[in-house]
Amino acid sequence: MSKRFTKIICAITASTFMLGAVAVAGCSNYYSSKPLDGDYSYDKVYSNGGFAVEAGNYVYYINGVTDGKGLNDFGKPVKGAIYRVSKDNLKAKNYSSVQKVVPSIAYSTDYNAGIFIYGDRIYYGTPSTAKNSDGVVQNSYLDMKSSKLDGTETLKNAYVSFPSASYEYRFVEVEGTVYLLYIATSEKLYDESTGVTNIHSYNTSTGADTLLAYNVNKVIFDSEDKTNPSVFYTMSVYDYTGTSNTAYGYNQLYTVKADATEDKFAGKLNKDTVPGWDDTDRYINCGELVLDGIGYSDYLGKGESKTPFNYAPETKEVNEVGYTYELKQYVNGSVYYTRTTSLNSTAYLFSVKDNDLKPIENNNGTAILSDGSNADKYKFVTVGENKKDAVLYVENSGITINYFENGKLGDKPSDLQTVDGKTNTYYPVVKKNAETILHVDDNYLYYSDSDNKIYRVNYTGSPEQYNDANLLVDKSKLEEADENGYAAVQILDLAASSSWYAPEFIGNYIFFASMTSNMTNYNYIMVFDLPSTTVELRALNKLYKGVEKKITEVYGDTDKYPSKNYANVQNALKYAFYNGDYAYLKEYAKELNGALKADADLIYSEQTFAEYDNFLKAEGVWAEYGGDNNVTVNGNKVYANNHDYYYSVLGEMSGEDKDAYAEGLKTSYLYAKAEEEPEVGWYDGLKTVEKVFFVIGMCLIGACVLGGGAWLTVYLVRRKKKQPEQGRRRIKVDTTDDKSVDVYDTQE
């Protein structure tokens, strides 16, 4: 009975161990964290795929710019980790009341793809933490992972690990299943001598990775809707009859969706259907043909047979010559591409609607738009209630709008100054300083200049409302234009990183990686609550610029504010504007002033601190910045002469960066201590000649000492040899064994 009982216990223990092992194995692919509080439900996601994404009551965002090389051990990162801020805290300007959702660095150099939210998970790329055999972290690899929105569950093992952070990708959803759609460049799947570009789709539910298209040319995602599961791509058609495959003088345009699994050419390619085909040739394509550039001469002129690659019907109306397509943009349901021929290298711009995806039998059937040499930089938009199609683009440091009429763009007027009374479809909206179009909504166009400063203008006006005379000469017209936003206006001194994600415009907030004053070296995320009208924005600009102007002009009046009595007051006020540490300045001033001689002018005087106090309270000179010109930011009341009144850092800075930022303010605005002169030793005080004689003398003394030492050694050795044996001292050893002494006794 005892043995039987033992067997039962062992069986139960083994079963329990196995169940535990299964449970551990099932959870072993996740890092676990305590759940964050809050309601994670949402109806719609806004700005999905950007570095800041709104879902429900929260905005999830990447907390600053990193190079992907820093410490990425789970739980450690601050900068570059994924945080969230509630919309209630945004509204209350509690910008420091944030929570870390994913304690790993979210990173990629494909700045068109950031973080994606589907269901209860957030999807992103992160530098690998795996180590090679030498223990070196392989952070040049990019792991594609996901975490739960409540922070409780983060993948340990990646869905896919990219060998480069520059891979283009999108997380997309099709009928409830999330796919990772990505472009693998220089990929060698079949022992190619040089890698090729392939399109993949990874099913995050099943783990299946499907090769959608092999050896493609160019691939484009939807440039506005980053959740669009369809991509367009071009493929070459090859002549397999030679010793090496060569592309014909035309190509084809295809589209494919992330959930595609069927290779449309499987089982159709062999030596009977494709001349010259052999077992080493590869052609994989799950996409649908949109345009076939084969020309009549290519198709029939050489007496070739129709191949599985070509849709073209057997008629002369196909093309007289072959076409080469180059993709430019996929946006607002249209694909924009240029087309050239073997006889004409001019790249004319065409478009085709993505709902007309059946192959076009007559390849001349799409509408010509314009010369498309720079079409990849265009911003295609729909304007107004009538949804008129138009394109915005940078031209001669300005921004031009051009409307479509009957599928074509309007002609450029010969004289841009004589636009009154005309219905021109081509005219300038912005006259100068434009470098990059950042964002377009229903009414406003946001753009940056060469210094990455951000501007806004209403682009829906008529030509007359953008006329130079109206905006730059007639002030009354300028005020009228401001009421509708037709005059471009700079947004404070906002400057966004040009080598990271573009600013995100969510609701009435602008989120941007800051390159503004004192933040250039840190690039944390800042948030700006944007006024709804241009009139309000100009008023805010006036306040903001007025702080610097008042510090410079008012306190630059040395008759009213002599430097002897108001020492270093201007930089002290700039320090206050950026929230410098007042207590530190007090102690610092005490230290500096205490080191002065009795009759010296104070470095920071009582008058200086009196002006500092007035600045903080918005009194005296700063009274116009007080009163109603105050807001509560992070629980503190700040006035319009404080930087946080305008925009602030969102989230938290790492301890190292926070300390460095504070030190940077001190270096920029506080009086610098004079560097102490190093103490000069007696040798450094000697003249060159004295140093030479000193060195020579020391060498002679050294030689004498060495010589004397050698003589003394020889003398002693000779003297020792002359001594009698019995005269030498020996160490006397007592060999008597005193047994009365216990050598192991440790007691005293």
C-alpha positions in Angstrom: 0.0 0.0 0.0 2.9 2.3 0.8 4.4 1.6 -2.6 1.1 2.2 -4.3 0.6 5.5 -2.5 4.1 6.5 -3.5 3.3 5.8 -7.2 0.1 7.9 -7.0 2.0 10.8 -5.5 4.7 10.5 -8.1 2.1 10.5 -10.9 0.4 13.6 -9.5 3.7 15.4 -9.1 4.8 14.5 -12.6 1.4 15.6 -14.0 1.6 18.9 -12.1 5.2 19.4 -13.3 4.2 18.8 -16.9 1.2 21.2 -16.6 3.5 23.8 -15.0 6.0 23.3 -17.8 3.4 23.7 -20.4 2.1 26.9 -18.7 5.7 28.2 -18.4 6.3 27.3 -22.1 3.1 29.0 -23.1 4.1 32.2 -21.2 7.8 32.1 -21.9 7.6 34.2 -25.0 6.3 37.2 -23.1 7.7 39.7 -20.7 5.1 40.4 -18.1 4.4 43.7 -16.3 1.8 45.0 -13.9 -1.3 46.3 -15.8 -1.8 50.0 -16.2 -5.1 51.4 -15.1 -7.6 53.1 -17.5 -10.1 52.3 -20.2 -8.5 51.0 -23.3 -11.6 50.8 -25.5 -11.7 52.9 -28.7 -13.9 53.2 -31.7 -11.3 54.5 -34.1 -7.6 55.0 -34.3 -6.2 58.3 -35.6 -2.7 58.8 -37.1 -2.1 55.0 -37.0 1.4 54.2 -38.1 2.9 57.6 -37.0 5.2 58.1 -34.0 2.1 59.4 -32.1 -1.2 57.6 -32.3 -4.6 58.4 -30.8 -6.8 55.5 -29.6 -9.7 56.1 -27.3 -8.8 58.3 -24.4 -5.1 58.1 -25.0 -2.3 59.2 -27.3 0.5 56.6 -27.5 3.8 58.0 -28.6 7.6 57.3 -29.0 9.3 59.2 -26.2 12.1 60.9 -28.1 14.7 60.3 -30.8 17.3 57.6 -30.4 19.9 56.0 -32.7 18.9 52.5 -31.7 22.3 51.8 -30.3 21.5 52.5 -26.6 20.6 50.0 -23.8 17.4 48.2 -24.8 17.1 45.7 -22.0 13.4 45.3 -21.3 12.3 47.7 -18.6 15.3 50.0 -18.8 14.8 52.5 -21.7 13.2 55.9 -21.1 14.1 57.7 -24.2 12.6 56.0 -27.3 10.2 53.9 -25.2 6.5 53.9 -25.9 4.5 56.1 -23.5 0.9 57.2 -23.3 -0.8 60.4 -22.2 -4.5 60.7 -21.6 -6.5 63.3 -23.5 -7.7 64.6 -20.2 -4.2 65.3 -19.1 -3.4 66.9 -22.5 -6.3 69.2 -22.1 -5.3 70.1 -18.5 -1.7 70.5 -19.7 -0.5 67.8 -17.3 2.3 66.9 -19.8 4.4 65.1 -17.2 1.5 62.8 -16.2 2.3 60.0 -18.6 2.8 56.2 -18.3 5.3 53.9 -19.9 3.5 51.3 -21.9 6.4 49.5 -23.6 9.7 49.7 -21.8 11.7 49.0 -25.0 13.0 51.3 -27.6 10.6 51.8 -30.6 12.9 52.3 -33.6 13.2 52.1 -37.3 14.8 54.3 -40.0 11.6 53.9 -42.1 10.1 57.1 -40.8 6.9 56.4 -42.7 6.1 53.6 -40.3 6.0 54.1 -36.5 3.6 52.4 -34.1 0.4 50.7 -35.0 -2.6 49.8 -32.9 -5.0 47.0 -33.6 -7.3 45.3 -31.1 -5.7 45.3 -27.7 -2.1 45.4 -29.0 0.5 47.9 -30.1 2.9 46.9 -32.9 6.4 48.3 -33.5 10.0 47.7 -34.4 12.8 47.6 -31.8 16.6 47.0 -31.9 17.4 43.4 -31.2 18.9 42.5 -27.8 20.2 39.1 -29.0 24.0 38.5 -28.7 26.3 36.7 -31.1 28.8 34.0 -30.0 31.2 36.7 -28.9 28.6 38.3 -26.6 28.1 41.4 -28.8 24.5 42.7 -28.9 23.2 42.6 -32.5 21.4 45.9 -32.3 21.8 46.5 -36.0 19.0 43.9 -36.4 15.4 45.2 -36.0 12.9 42.9 -34.2 9.2 43.4 -35.1 7.1 42.9 -31.9 3.9 43.8 -30.2 2.7 44.5 -26.7 -0.7 44.7 -25.0 -2.1 48.2 -24.6 -2.2 47.8 -20.8 1.5 47.0 -20.7 1.0 43.5 -19.3 2.4 41.4 -22.2 5.3 42.1 -24.5 6.8 39.6 -27.0 10.3 38.3 -26.2 10.8 36.6 -29.6 10.2 38.7 -32.7 7.6 38.0 -35.4 10.3 38.8 -37.9 13.9 40.0 -37.4 15.1 42.4 -40.1 18.9 42.4 -40.8 18.6 46.2 -41.3 16.6 49.0 -39.6 16.0 50.5 -43.0 13.5 47.9 -44.2 10.2 49.4 -45.2 7.2 47.9 -43.5 3.6 48.4 -42.4 1.5 46.5 -39.8 -2.0 46.1 -41.5 -5.2 44.4 -40.7 -7.4 42.3 -42.9 -10.6 40.8 -41.6 -9.4 40.9 -38.0 -5.9 39.4 -38.7 -2.8 41.6 -38.4 -0.1 41.2 -41.0 3.4 42.5 -41.2 3.8 43.7 -44.8 7.5 44.3 -45.5 10.0 44.8 -48.3 13.1 42.7 -48.0 16.0 44.3 -50.0 19.2 42.5 -51.1 17.6 39.2 -50.0 19.1 35.9 -51.1 16.5 33.1 -51.0 17.8 30.9 -53.8 21.6 31.3 -53.8 21.5 34.4 -55.9 24.9 36.0 -56.6 23.4 39.3 -55.7 20.3 39.8 -53.6 17.0 40.9 -55.0 14.0 42.8 -53.6 11.1 40.8 -52.4 7.7 41.6 -50.9 6.7 39.5 -47.8 3.6 39.3 -45.7 3.8 37.7 -42.2 0.6 36.5 -40.5 1.0 37.4 -36.8 -1.8 34.9 -35.8 -0.4 31.8 -37.6 3.3 32.7 -38.0 3.2 32.1 -41.7 5.5 34.2 -43.8 4.3 34.5 -47.5 6.5 35.6 -50.3 4.1 37.8 -52.2 6.4 38.8 -55.0 10.0 37.8 -55.9 12.5 40.1 -57.6 10.5 43.3 -57.9 11.6 46.7 -58.9 9.9 49.5 -56.9 7.2 49.1 -54.2 5.0 51.9 -52.8 2.7 51.9 -49.8 -0.3 54.2 -49.4 1.4 57.5 -48.3 -1.5 58.8 -46.3 -3.3 55.7 -45.0 -0.6 53.6 -43.4 -3.1 50.9 -42.5 -3.9 50.2 -46.2 -3.1 46.5 -46.7 -2.5 46.9 -50.5 0.8 47.9 -52.2 1.7 48.6 -55.8 4.9 47.5 -57.4 6.6 47.1 -60.8 8.2 44.0 -62.2 10.5 43.4 -65.2 9.8 40.8 -67.8 12.8 38.7 -68.8 14.1 37.0 -71.9 15.2 33.6 -70.7 16.6 32.3 -74.0 20.2 33.7 -73.5 23.0 32.5 -71.2 21.9 35.2 -68.7 18.4 36.5 -68.2 17.9 40.1 -69.5 15.0 42.4 -69.0 12.9 43.5 -72.0 12.5 47.2 -72.7 9.2 47.4 -70.8 7.8 46.5 -67.4 4.5 45.7 -65.7 2.5 47.3 -62.8 1.0 45.0 -60.2 -0.9 45.3 -56.9 -1.1 42.8 -54.0 -2.9 42.6 -50.7 -1.4 41.5 -47.4 -3.6 38.4 -47.1 -2.8 37.0 -50.6 -1.4 33.5 -50.6 -1.8 32.2 -54.1 1.1 32.5 -56.6 -0.7 33.4 -59.8 2.0 31.8 -61.9 2.5 28.6 -60.0 2.5 25.6 -62.4 2.3 27.8 -65.4 6.0 28.5 -66.0 7.9 25.8 -67.9 9.9 25.4 -71.1 6.7 24.9 -73.1 5.1 28.2 -72.0 8.2 30.4 -71.6 11.0 30.0 -74.2 14.3 29.3 -72.5 12.9 28.5 -69.1 14.7 26.0 -66.9 14.6 24.7 -63.3 16.9 27.4 -62.0 14.7 30.3 -63.0 12.5 31.9 -60.4 9.3 33.9 -60.8 6.9 34.2 -57.9 4.0 36.7 -57.9 0.8 36.7 -55.9 -0.3 40.1 -57.3 -2.9 41.3 -59.8 -1.8 42.8 -63.0 -2.8 46.5 -63.5 -0.8 47.6 -66.5 1.3 45.7 -69.0 3.9 47.8 -70.8 4.5 45.3 -73.6 4.6 46.9 -77.0 3.2 45.6 -80.2 6.7 45.2 -81.6 7.8 43.3 -78.5 4.8 41.1 -78.5 4.4 40.2 -82.2 7.2 41.9 -84.1 9.8 39.2 -83.2 7.3 36.4 -83.8 7.2 35.6 -80.1 4.5 33.6 -78.6 2.3 35.0 -75.8 3.7 34.1 -72.4 2.0 33.8 -69.0 3.5 37.1 -68.0 1.5 39.2 -70.5 -2.1 40.2 -70.3 -2.0 42.1 -73.6 -4.6 41.0 -76.1 -3.5 40.1 -79.6 -4.3 43.4 -81.3 -2.3 46.2 -82.6 -4.0 48.7 -80.3 -1.9 47.5 -77.3 1.1 49.8 -77.8 3.2 50.7 -80.8 6.2 50.7 -78.4 6.9 49.3 -75.0 6.2 51.3 -71.9 8.3 51.6 -68.7 6.3 52.6 -65.6 7.8 54.3 -62.5 5.7 54.5 -59.4 5.5 57.9 -57.7 2.7 57.9 -55.1 -0.3 55.9 -53.9 -2.7 58.2 -52.1 -6.4 59.0 -51.8 -7.4 56.0 -53.8 -5.2 56.8 -56.8 -1.9 55.5 -58.0 0.4 58.1 -59.6 3.1 57.0 -62.0 5.2 58.2 -64.8 5.5 56.5 -68.2 8.3 56.6 -70.7 8.9 54.7 -74.0 11.9 53.4 -75.8 11.5 56.4 -78.2 10.6 59.1 -75.6 12.4 59.5 -72.3 10.2 62.4 -71.0 8.5 61.2 -67.9 4.8 62.1 -68.2 2.6 61.8 -65.1 -0.4 59.5 -65.1 -2.9 58.1 -62.6 -5.2 55.2 -62.2 -7.9 54.7 -59.5 -7.2 51.7 -57.2 -10.8 50.5 -57.6 -10.1 50.1 -61.3 -7.7 47.3 -60.7 -8.6 45.1 -63.6 -5.9 45.2 -66.2 -6.4 48.1 -68.7 -6.5 46.6 -72.1 -5.5 49.9 -73.8 -2.6 51.3 -71.9 -3.3 54.7 -73.3 -6.5 54.8 -71.3 -5.2 56.5 -68.1 -5.3 60.3 -67.9 -2.2 62.3 -68.5 -1.5 64.9 -65.8 1.8 66.7 -66.3 5.5 66.4 -66.4 6.1 64.1 -63.5 9.8 64.4 -62.9 9.2 65.5 -59.2 5.9 63.8 -58.6 7.2 61.8 -55.7 7.3 65.1 -53.7 3.8 66.2 -54.7 1.0 66.4 -52.1 -2.2 65.2 -53.8 -5.3 66.6 -52.1 -9.0 67.0 -52.4 -10.3 70.5 -51.7 -13.6 71.8 -50.4 -17.1 70.4 -50.3 -16.9 69.8 -54.0 -13.9 67.5 -53.5 -11.9 69.0 -56.3 -8.7 67.1 -57.0 -5.5 69.2 -56.7 -1.8 68.8 -56.2 0.5 70.9 -53.9 4.2 71.1 -54.5 7.2 73.2 -53.6 8.3 75.5 -56.4 11.0 78.2 -56.3 10.9 78.3 -52.4 7.1 78.7 -52.5 4.2 76.3 -52.6 1.9 76.1 -55.7 -1.5 74.6 -55.9 -2.7 73.1 -59.2 -6.2 71.9 -59.8 -7.2 69.0 -62.1 -9.6 69.8 -64.9 -10.9 66.9 -66.9 -8.1 64.7 -65.6 -5.4 67.2 -66.5 -3.6 69.8 -64.4 -4.1 73.5 -65.3 -1.6 75.4 -67.4 0.9 77.7 -65.7 -0.2 81.4 -66.2 2.4 83.5 -68.0 2.2 86.3 -65.4 1.4 85.3 -61.9 0.8 88.9 -60.8 -2.2 89.4 -63.1 -4.5 86.8 -61.6 -7.4 89.0 -60.6 -10.7 88.1 -62.2 -9.4 84.9 -63.7 -10.2 81.4 -62.7 -6.7 80.1 -62.9 -6.2 76.5 -61.7 -2.5 77.1 -61.1 -1.3 79.7 -58.6 1.0 80.2 -55.6 -0.3 79.7 -52.1 3.0 80.4 -50.3 5.4 82.9 -51.8 8.7 82.2 -50.0 10.7 80.2 -47.4 9.0 76.8 -48.2 11.1 73.7 -48.1 9.0 70.7 -47.2 5.2 70.1 -47.1 4.6 68.4 -43.7 0.8 67.9 -43.4 -2.4 68.8 -45.1 -5.9 68.7 -43.6 -9.3 69.9 -44.9 -8.3 73.6 -44.7 -4.7 74.1 -43.7 -1.3 73.3 -45.2 1.6 73.0 -42.8 5.2 73.3 -44.1 8.7 73.9 -42.9 11.6 76.1 -44.1 15.3 75.4 -44.4 15.7 75.8 -40.6 12.9 73.3 -40.0 10.6 76.1 -38.6 6.9 75.3 -39.0 4.3 77.4 -40.8 0.6 77.3 -41.5 -1.6 78.6 -44.3 -5.2 78.0 -45.5 -4.7 76.6 -49.0 -8.4 76.6 -50.1 -8.6 80.3 -51.2 -8.8 81.8 -54.7 -5.9 83.3 -56.6 -6.9 86.9 -55.6 -6.5 86.0 -51.9 -2.9 85.0 -52.4 -1.8 87.9 -54.6 1.4 89.6 -53.5 -0.2 93.0 -53.5 -3.0 91.9 -51.2 -0.7 90.1 -48.7 2.4 92.2 -48.6 1.4 95.8 -49.3 -2.2 96.4 -48.4 -2.4 96.0 -44.6 -6.2 96.0 -44.5 -6.1 93.1 -47.0 -3.6 91.3 -44.8 -5.9 91.5 -41.8 -8.8 90.2 -43.9 -6.6 87.4 -45.1 -5.6 86.6 -41.5 -9.3 86.1 -40.6 -9.4 83.3 -43.1 -5.9 82.1 -42.7 -4.8 82.9 -46.3 -1.6 84.6 -45.1 1.1 82.2 -44.1 2.2 82.5 -40.5 5.1 80.9 -38.6 4.1 78.9 -35.5 6.2 80.4 -32.7 9.7 79.0 -33.1 8.6 75.4 -33.4 11.4 73.4 -35.2 11.1 69.7 -35.8 13.8 67.2 -36.5 14.1 66.7 -40.2 15.8 63.3 -39.9 13.1 61.6 -37.9 9.3 61.2 -38.1 7.5 64.3 -39.4 5.3 66.2 -36.8 2.0 64.6 -36.0 -1.2 66.7 -36.1 -3.8 65.1 -33.8 -6.9 67.1 -32.9 -5.7 70.6 -32.1 -2.2 69.4 -31.0 1.1 69.3 -32.8 3.5 66.6 -31.5 7.1 67.0 -32.8 10.6 65.9 -32.0 12.0 69.2 -30.9 15.0 71.0 -32.4 14.1 74.3 -30.6 16.3 76.4 -28.4 18.2 74.3 -25.8 16.6 71.1 -26.9 18.6 70.4 -30.1 20.9 67.9 -28.4 18.0 65.9 -26.8 15.2 65.7 -29.3 12.4 64.8 -26.9 8.8 65.1 -27.9 7.1 68.4 -27.4 3.4 69.2 -27.6 1.8 72.5 -28.7 -1.8 73.3 -28.3 -2.6 75.0 -31.6 -5.0 78.0 -31.7 -7.9 77.6 -34.1 -7.5 80.9 -36.0 -4.6 82.7 -37.6 -5.6 85.9 -35.6 -5.1 84.0 -32.3 -1.9 82.4 -33.6 -0.4 85.8 -34.5 -1.4 87.2 -31.1 0.4 84.3 -29.4 3.5 84.9 -31.7 3.5 88.5 -30.6 3.6 87.5 -26.9 6.3 84.9 -27.5 8.5 87.2 -29.4 7.8 90.0 -27.0 9.6 88.3 -24.2 13.0 88.3 -26.0 12.3 91.8 -27.3 11.6 93.1 -23.8 14.6 91.5 -22.3 16.9 92.8 -25.0 15.4 96.3 -25.4 14.1 97.2 -22.0 17.0 95.8 -20.0 19.4 96.9 -22.6 18.7 100.5 -21.6 21.8 101.1 -19.5 20.4 104.5 -18.2 17.5 102.8 -16.5 19.3 99.5 -15.8 23.0 100.2 -15.4 25.1 97.1 -15.4 26.7 98.0 -12.1 23.4 97.7 -10.3 21.7 95.2 -12.6 24.6 92.8 -13.2 23.9 90.0 -15.7 20.1 90.7 -15.5 19.4 89.9 -19.2 20.7 86.4 -19.2 19.3 85.7 -15.7 15.8 86.5 -17.2 16.4 84.2 -20.1 17.4 81.5 -17.6 14.0 82.2 -15.8 12.1 82.0 -19.2 13.4 78.4 -19.6 12.6 77.4 -16.0 16.1 77.6 -14.6 16.7 76.5 -11.1 16.1 79.7 -9.0 17.4 78.2 -5.8 20.6 77.1 -7.5 21.1 80.6 -8.9 20.7 82.1 -5.4 23.4 79.8 -4.0 25.6 80.3 -7.1 25.4 84.1 -6.8 26.2 83.9 -3.1 29.3 81.8 -3.9 30.4 84.2 -6.7 29.8 87.4 -4.8 31.5 86.0 -1.7 34.7 85.4 -3.7 35.0 89.1 -4.7 37.2 91.7 -3.3 35.5 94.2 -0.9 35.3 97.0 -3.5 34.3 94.9 -6.5 30.9 95.1 -8.3 28.5 92.2 -7.5 28.1 89.6 -10.2 24.4 89.2 -9.3 23.0 92.1 -7.3 19.9 92.5 -5.2 18.4 94.6 -8.0 19.0 91.8 -10.4 17.1 89.4 -8.2 14.4 91.9 -7.6 13.8 91.9 -11.4 14.0 88.1 -11.4 11.2 88.0 -8.8 9.1 90.5 -10.8 9.5 88.3 -13.8 8.3 85.2 -12.0 5.3 87.0 -10.6 4.7 88.8 -13.9 4.7 92.2 -12.2 6.2 95.6 -13.0 7.8 95.5 -16.5 6.1 92.1 -17.0 2.6 93.1 -15.9 1.1 92.7 -19.5 2.2 89.0 -19.3 0.3 88.5 -16.1 -3.4 88.6 -15.3 -5.4 86.4 -17.6 -2.2 85.5 -19.5 -1.5 82.4 -17.4 -2.1 78.7 -17.6 -1.5 75.8 -15.3 1.2 73.4 -16.6 2.1 70.2 -14.8 0.3 71.6 -11.7 2.2 74.9 -11.7 0.9 78.3 -12.6 2.9 79.9 -15.4 2.6 83.3 -17.1 3.1 84.3 -20.7 6.7 85.2 -20.1 7.5 81.5 -19.3 8.4 79.0 -22.1 5.9 76.4 -20.8 3.1 78.8 -21.4 3.5 78.1 -25.1 4.7 74.5 -25.5 6.3 71.9 -23.3 8.2 68.6 -23.2 5.7 65.7 -23.2 6.6 62.8 -20.9 9.8 62.3 -19.1 13.5 62.8 -19.8 16.1 60.3 -18.8 18.0 61.2 -15.7 21.2 61.7 -17.7 19.5 64.0 -20.2 17.6 65.9 -17.6 20.9 66.7 -15.8 22.6 67.6 -19.0 19.7 69.9 -20.0 19.9 71.7 -16.6 23.7 72.1 -17.0 23.1 73.4 -20.6 20.9 76.2 -19.3 23.5 77.1 -16.7 26.2 77.2 -19.4 24.1 79.2 -21.8 22.7 81.9 -19.4 24.6 82.0 -16.2 27.8 83.9 -15.4 30.8 81.6 -16.0 33.4 81.2 -13.3 36.9 82.1 -14.3 39.0 79.0 -14.7 41.4 78.7 -11.9 45.1 79.0 -12.9 46.9 75.7 -12.2 49.6 76.0 -9.5 53.1 76.5 -11.0 55.8 74.3 -9.4 59.4 75.6 -8.7 60.7 73.7 -11.8 58.1 75.3 -14.1 59.1 78.7 -12.8 62.7 78.2 -13.9 64.0 79.9 -17.1 65.0 77.6 -20.0 68.8 78.0 -19.4 68.3 77.3 -15.7 66.3 74.1 -16.6 69.1 72.9 -18.9 71.8 73.4 -16.2 69.6 71.8 -13.6 69.1 68.7 -15.8 72.9 68.4 -16.5 73.7 68.8 -12.8 71.2 66.1 -11.8 72.7 63.8 -14.4 76.2 64.3 -13.0 75.0 63.8 -9.5 73.2 60.6 -10.6 76.4 59.4 -12.3 78.4 60.0 -9.1 75.9 58.2 -6.9 75.8 55.2 -9.3 79.6 55.1 -9.4 80.0 55.4 -5.6 77.4 52.7 -5.1 79.2 50.3 -7.4 82.6 51.0 -5.6 81.0 50.5 -2.2 79.5 47.1 -3.4 82.8 45.9 -4.6 84.6 47.0 -1.5 82.1 45.2 0.8 82.3 42.0 -1.2 86.1 41.9 -1.0 86.1 42.7 2.7 83.6 39.9 3.3 85.9 37.4 1.6 88.8 38.4 3.9 86.8 37.7 7.1 87.6 34.3 9.0 84.7 31.7 8.9 84.2 31.8 12.7 83.9 35.5 12.6 80.7 35.5 10.5 77.4 35.8 12.2 74.9 33.0 11.8 71.2 32.7 12.7 71.0 30.4 15.8 68.2 27.9 15.5 66.8 26.2 18.7 66.0 22.6 17.7 64.8 21.6 21.2 61.3 20.1 21.1 59.5 21.7 24.0 56.5 19.3 24.3 55.0 21.4 27.1 54.0 24.0 24.6 50.8 23.4 22.7 51.2 25.2 19.4 47.6 24.7 18.5 46.3 26.3 21.6 44.3 29.5 20.6 43.4 30.5 24.1 45.3 33.3 25.8 
